[in-house]
């Protein structure tokens, strides 16, 4: 059975909602020593959302050597227990991955991280930000749409 994704877009030209962070969350950026923990979180999230993440070393190599890589655009939300959320973004104003640890889901962290990502791209003077989401990932689609992301197009997932 064919699988589809939706391309969603958020207009950044107006006033954006302010993120409401859960208590005790610290926000940082990608550093190479965080790669294993970020990779684990992306793997967990991809299992839930239906995507795929390769093994750690190839993933890290592809990530940091990508022409659109900027470590300040890999936003990392953590607390004393570790990394709870990651927004992995490209310089083209594209959210490649948004992942929230299963233990932290349902507490507003995904929404706060998404809204913060919008602010980051707005500060970079981007007019909009895009992401792709599998149609079957209803929970993620609901989050994105509730944060003002709008449908742009529907297409087959690569390899289908």
Secondary structure, DSSP 8 states (H G I E B T S, - for coil): ---EEEEEEEE-SS--------TT-EEEE--GGGHHHHHHHHHHHHHHHT-----HHHHHHHHHHSTT--GGGEEEEEETTEEEEEEEEETTTEEEEEEE-GGGTTTTHHHHHHHHHHHHHHHTT-SEEEEEEETT-HHHHHHHHHTT-EEEEEEE-TT-
